[in-house]
Amino acid sequence: MKSILSLVIMLFTIATFAQDQRVEFEKADNDLVKATYYFADNSDIVERVGFFNKDKELHGTWITFNQAGEKTVVAHYENGKKHGEWFYYSDGKIKIVTYEYNKITSVKDKAVAVN
């Protein structure tokens, strides 16, 4: 299972970066760099945004959007490792996956309340 997931992530990464994707970097507080990635086929729509630490590792909150601008994932990293609650939004539901340094500790499903 882990090898299949690793392969899917690797293929997604290669496919994403193989295209001519616009990326903007901006210095932030505490030696962090904010990165904003735009969809390759429409450079005005943000695909994901988050931070890198001074060691160029993912750090803090990363948010991924679909082409309609809706959040699809809110992720949290600590020095390159998945840590904390991740929120996956899909079809009116939220899947909450909790990580402790790359290890899944719990998974919960919740319905989205519509006001």
C-alpha positions in Angstrom: 0.0 0.0 0.0 2.8 2.4 0.9 4.6 1.7 -2.3 1.5 2.4 -4.4 0.8 5.6 -2.5 4.5 6.7 -3.0 4.2 5.9 -6.7 1.0 7.9 -7.1 2.6 10.9 -5.3 5.7 10.7 -7.4 3.7 10.6 -10.6 1.5 13.5 -9.5 4.6 15.5 -8.6 6.3 14.8 -12.0 3.1 15.6 -13.9 2.6 18.8 -12.0 6.2 20.1 -12.4 6.6 18.8 -16.0 4.2 21.5 -17.1 5.2 25.2 -17.4 3.8 26.2 -14.0 4.1 29.7 -12.6 5.4 29.9 -9.1 5.9 33.0 -7.0 8.1 33.2 -3.9 7.9 35.8 -1.2 9.9 36.2 2.0 7.8 35.8 5.1 8.4 36.0 8.9 10.6 33.6 10.9 12.9 32.7 8.0 9.9 31.3 6.0 9.3 31.6 2.3 5.8 31.7 1.0 5.2 29.9 -2.2 2.2 30.3 -4.5 1.7 27.9 -7.3 -0.7 28.6 -10.2 -2.4 26.2 -12.5 -0.3 25.6 -15.6 -3.3 26.0 -18.0 -4.5 29.3 -16.3 -1.8 31.3 -14.7 -4.2 33.5 -12.8 -5.8 30.7 -10.7 -3.9 29.6 -7.5 -3.5 25.9 -7.3 -1.7 25.8 -3.9 0.0 28.1 -1.4 2.2 27.4 1.6 5.6 27.9 3.2 9.1 26.5 3.1 11.5 26.8 6.0 15.2 27.9 5.8 16.1 24.2 5.0 13.7 24.3 2.0 11.3 21.9 3.7 7.5 22.2 3.7 6.5 24.0 6.9 3.3 25.3 8.3 -0.1 25.4 6.5 -0.4 24.5 2.8 -3.8 25.0 1.1 -4.7 23.4 -2.2 -7.5 24.7 -4.4 -9.4 23.3 -7.4 -9.8 25.4 -10.6 -13.0 26.9 -9.3 -11.0 28.4 -6.4 -12.5 26.0 -3.8 -10.3 24.5 -1.1 -9.7 20.8 -1.6 -7.0 20.2 1.0 -5.7 22.1 4.1 -2.4 20.4 5.2 0.0 21.0 8.0 3.8 20.3 8.0 6.5 20.6 10.5 10.0 20.7 9.1 9.0 18.6 6.0 6.9 16.1 7.9 3.1 15.8 7.9 2.0 16.8 11.3 -1.3 17.8 12.7 -4.8 17.7 11.2 -5.2 17.6 7.4 -8.6 18.4 6.0 -9.7 16.9 2.7 -12.9 18.5 1.2 -15.0 16.5 -1.3 -18.6 16.1 -2.2 -20.0 17.9 0.8 -17.8 16.0 3.2 -14.6 16.6 5.1 -12.2 13.8 5.9 -9.9 14.8 8.8 -6.6 12.9 8.9 -4.4 13.5 11.9 -0.6 12.9 11.4 2.2 12.7 13.9 5.5 13.2 12.0 4.3 11.4 8.8 2.3 8.7 10.6 -1.5 8.6 10.5 -2.9 8.5 14.0 -6.6 9.0 13.2 -9.1 9.4 10.4 -12.6 11.0 10.8 -15.4 11.8 8.3 -17.7 14.8 8.8 -20.5 16.2 6.7 -20.2 19.9 5.7 -22.9 22.1 7.3 -24.6 24.3 4.7 -26.0 27.6 5.9 
